[in-house]
Amino acid sequence: MTRFHPAFVLVLVLITLAATPLSAQQDANRSAVIPWNMQVNPVLVQVVTELLAASPAFAAQCAHIADARFVRITINPVMASSTTSRGSARTAMRRFAAGALLAVVDIPVPLTISEYGELFGHELEHVLEQIDGVDLQAMTDARGGASRLADGAYETARARRAGLLIAEQVERPHAAAARARSAISRGSTAAGVEGAGGTGAPSAAGTQMAQRPTAPGISNAAPAQPAPGMRRR
Ligand SMILES: [Zn+2]
């Protein structure tokens, strides 16, 4: 019985699009999307999209976050130019009596994509520790993978491991993608190249491809050198 005037349907569609701004950030790959409850500053959307495509571990973190309906995360860029902020990321979290968890993650910019991978992976793992209800003080007391820094923040082996793993995953497919692009630009077929890179395992093909120059400009706004003295909390 319900009929929709065409114009009314169009309005509904527009309202739907407007109500889901995060969908604009999402890749065609529906299995790896920016979580609905993670608001990423536009400056870092491309970075997060690349990390999702390159790192299964990062995609798993994001899926875990999306399942935590009581969590809201905001990702902000901070200028990495000053000596005090350069290379340091931090996450401030507030838990409310009703159970909501708000996390604000400050990520220095610009960095190389693998540095982004390490910092995003590290900081989001801290959020996941809270989602999982990890007792950081108990772990610290037991010297079981957590310690308390001078400023009162906790540091954990779990977050360090997550950051390093994601950085590693980001570096490998990027090298493979660069090689594939290089091969395509030569007019040769790239068949098999991505497959070889995707496994992460060294192969005869991979070794051969690695000797070719890679396409420039793969990483976005990467600084000339890695940030020294990265300080993470
Ligand atoms: Zn940390």
Residues whose N, C-alpha, C, O or C-beta is under 5 A from the ligand:
A	BS01	ZN	Y154 E155 T156 A159 R232 R233
